[in-house]
Amino acid sequence: MLPSFCNRIWNAKETVLAEAILLLGSNLGARKQHLAEAILQIDQIAGKIVQQSQFYETSPWGTASQNSYLNQALKIETVLLPENLLIE
């Protein structure tokens, strides 16, 4: 069952903005650059970024042979339904 916010009516006459929290992470190559590129694409495709966290470095799970992750959280305003946001 979908959460209640998913049941909003979205139509051409009424644009409803919803808030979404997105969590980003990269552990390969130029990690900070990968996150910056993702943020640009999210802003262009998914919705307006209204807040973003600082960067957090975390250890990988399950194996020590991976690089550490660089993570960041974003809060966006979007007109996309949750399932469409995941697709985009």
PLY file of the C-alpha trace (Angstrom):
ply
format ascii 1.0
element vertex 88
property float x
property float y
property float z
element edge 87
property int vertex1
property int vertex2
end_header
0.00 0.00 0.00
1.31 3.44 -0.93
1.66 6.18 1.71
-1.16 8.72 1.82
0.88 11.45 0.10
0.98 9.24 -3.01
-2.80 9.48 -3.35
-2.84 13.19 -4.23
-4.62 14.14 -7.41
-2.18 15.47 -9.98
-3.68 17.13 -13.03
-3.03 19.91 -15.54
-5.20 22.43 -13.66
-3.47 22.01 -10.31
0.23 21.60 -9.76
1.01 20.10 -6.38
4.55 20.37 -5.06
5.73 17.58 -2.83
8.92 17.38 -0.81
11.25 14.43 -1.31
14.48 13.44 0.38
17.11 11.89 -1.87
20.26 10.19 -0.63
23.29 10.17 -2.90
26.53 8.24 -2.66
29.63 7.50 -4.69
32.70 5.37 -3.97
34.44 5.39 -7.35
36.76 7.87 -9.01
36.15 11.59 -8.46
33.43 11.07 -5.86
32.69 14.75 -5.22
32.45 15.43 -8.95
30.04 12.50 -9.41
27.79 13.92 -6.69
27.96 17.41 -8.23
26.92 16.02 -11.63
24.06 14.08 -10.03
22.86 17.23 -8.27
22.80 19.16 -11.57
20.77 16.42 -13.23
18.35 16.15 -10.31
17.81 19.92 -10.39
17.14 19.84 -14.15
14.96 16.72 -14.26
13.39 15.93 -10.90
12.79 19.21 -9.12
14.16 22.21 -7.30
16.77 21.50 -4.63
15.78 23.39 -1.49
18.35 21.99 0.96
21.45 19.86 0.85
23.56 18.35 3.58
27.28 18.52 3.95
29.30 15.60 2.62
29.71 12.51 4.80
32.34 9.85 4.26
31.31 6.34 5.25
32.93 2.91 5.19
31.63 0.29 2.77
29.54 -2.58 4.09
30.38 -6.21 3.62
33.90 -5.95 2.28
36.98 -3.94 3.11
38.22 -4.04 -0.47
35.93 -1.18 -1.58
36.66 2.53 -1.40
34.91 4.68 1.20
31.66 6.32 0.14
31.02 10.03 -0.10
27.36 10.66 0.75
24.99 13.61 0.68
21.28 14.15 1.33
19.08 16.46 -0.75
15.64 17.86 -0.07
13.77 18.72 -3.27
10.40 20.09 -4.29
8.90 18.11 -7.15
5.69 17.68 -9.09
6.58 14.06 -9.85
4.71 11.21 -8.24
7.00 9.01 -6.09
7.14 6.19 -8.63
7.96 8.67 -11.44
10.65 10.28 -9.32
12.32 6.88 -8.95
12.21 6.34 -12.71
13.64 9.76 -13.55
0 1
1 2
2 3
3 4
4 5
5 6
6 7
7 8
8 9
9 10
10 11
11 12
12 13
13 14
14 15
15 16
16 17
17 18
18 19
19 20
20 21
21 22
22 23
23 24
24 25
25 26
26 27
27 28
28 29
29 30
30 31
31 32
32 33
33 34
34 35
35 36
36 37
37 38
38 39
39 40
40 41
41 42
42 43
43 44
44 45
45 46
46 47
47 48
48 49
49 50
50 51
51 52
52 53
53 54
54 55
55 56
56 57
57 58
58 59
59 60
60 61
61 62
62 63
63 64
64 65
65 66
66 67
67 68
68 69
69 70
70 71
71 72
72 73
73 74
74 75
75 76
76 77
77 78
78 79
79 80
80 81
81 82
82 83
83 84
84 85
85 86
86 87
